[in-house]
């Protein structure tokens, strides 16, 4: 696969702490507004510009996208962001507790995404995809990276040392306990040669960002009378991490009603379909086990795997849906059924159990995290993961490295 250095629009080190923001899609409007309050440099003002509008203003109102472009121009005008003089690739390290991962921030090819060299495991939804395409087109830049994984084989540990011996551009310790350190590679060529031998990369997080980049590229190709294929819009911002360094946390489920059954009747249905044993808490302990909270108690369900199951059918989340949620509780489309709620990340199972105790749900399911190799197998088979399957953690920050789509713009 191809990777490309890019002339980054970068946060001023003086203002990096104030600028750096969570990805646009992990906060709603209210939370974005709260985080940006009193901070004119918060990058959410660019990536979530609807935070500056009344709640009744639709997030896809044309004025919202114009505000994003205005805010980005302001960030440049005020010197909070500045364009690098030369193209480069960057090393991004995330550390939290005992977990550390290292990635390459660069640009990847829209054409390789379209051809399946960059493989996906999710369907995108038209409204979020259109929103990010309009946002990208309005600000003429990729505001945040697509998070990719590749099968590294161990070679990257040596390659990254060329950057790690230099002074970091940013070293931010955030209130959530995650430390973000970014370096510039002194020479991009060893990385370019390394990735030329990589047959495929896998979208870990950012399917809508990737799809919107392809949509913007298609629009600009159609408007370009003499395209060369080397235009900046043919590339999108990406952060590539070795697959074995990634951390996936559980994505748990809460059911708000039992489809007319009592808790005792629901438990009896579960016991008919699974082996049920008592559990001390919400941890499943291993793949092939699901913990569930019903009637104030944690229990664990197990089952005999289906021989030669395809990579999707073998997933615990799919087993839960196929054997219980749909046939017993009538959850046909987990994407749209309002009775089903999802919560991912640290302590999410305990938080869902608390909702059950408060009467805001009836049963919570605590899942064992999907493995990155399972995800890659699904993508290699051309299949898609069930909705809300993976919660990658820690999250990358937005606003530190931005990819302008017009390399001649001088932004």
Secondary structure, 3 states (H helix, E strand, C coil): CCEECECEEEECCCCHHHHCEECHHHCCHHHHHHHHCCCCCCCHHHHCHHHHCCCCCCCCCHHHHHHHHHHHHHHHHCCCEEECCCCECEEEEEEECCEEEEEEEEEEEHHHHHHCCEECCCCCCHHHHHHHHHHHHHHCEECCCEEEEECCCCCHHHHCHHHHCCCCCEEEECCCCCEEEEEECCCCHHHHHHHHCCCCEEEEECHHHHHHHHHHHHHHHHHCCCCCCCCHHHEEEEEEEEHHHCCEECEEEEECCCCCCCHHHHHHHHHHHCEEEECCCCCCCCCCEEEEEECCEEEEEECCCCCCCCCCCCCHHHHHHHHHHCCCCCCCCCCCCCCEEEEECCCHHHHHHHHHHCCCCCEEEEECCCCHHHHHHHHHCCCCCCCCCCEECCCCEECCEEEECCCCCCC
